[in-house]
Amino acid sequence: MVRQVSTPIGFGGISTRSRILDSTAVPEQRPARGILDMSVVIDLERIDPRTLPIEVAVTAITMAELAAGPHATTDPAEKARRQDRLQRAEAAFDALAFDTAAARAYGLMYAAVMAQGRKARGARAVDLLIAAVAAARGIPLVTRNPEDFTGLAGLVTVIEV
């Protein structure tokens, strides 16, 4: 499910009420839709909602990363922060599935990355899986780390925030 960015309530500016941001930003300057990658979800509370697309979504891959987060640390305070982030994301978003169209898009992205002499496995593979969902649905990918998606021009639109 896609949510509309609203005033800073709910999950770091994402409202489950689907309101459009009332701001001084000209609506045409903001993309209509975008899929947030993990870097944006992590920093969502620190990002000005006016810099995000009007409607945002996350993928099931991002939700899986969030679900792993609390288990990836032994620090109790950090574990609690990560669990809170996961619960707020689960309440705010219905994740977009990784489907057959995304699998095909992933294959193209894998080939593009390999053709540049870069590795398409490991941590980069997770980024490519998220990008593949965005590409398959024709929705731009919103990230804080555009360099993670180098070489995918023509396959997916990447928006840096």
Buried (B, 14 or more C-beta within 10 A) or exposed (E): EBBBBBBBEBBBBBBBEEBBBEBEBEEEEBBEBBBBBBBBBBEBEEBEBBBBBBBBBBBBBBBBBBBEBBEEEEEEEEBEBBBEBBEBBBEBBEBBEBBEBBEEBBEBBBEBBEEEEEEBEEEBBBBBBBBBBBBBBEBBBBBBEBEBBEBBEEBBBBBBB
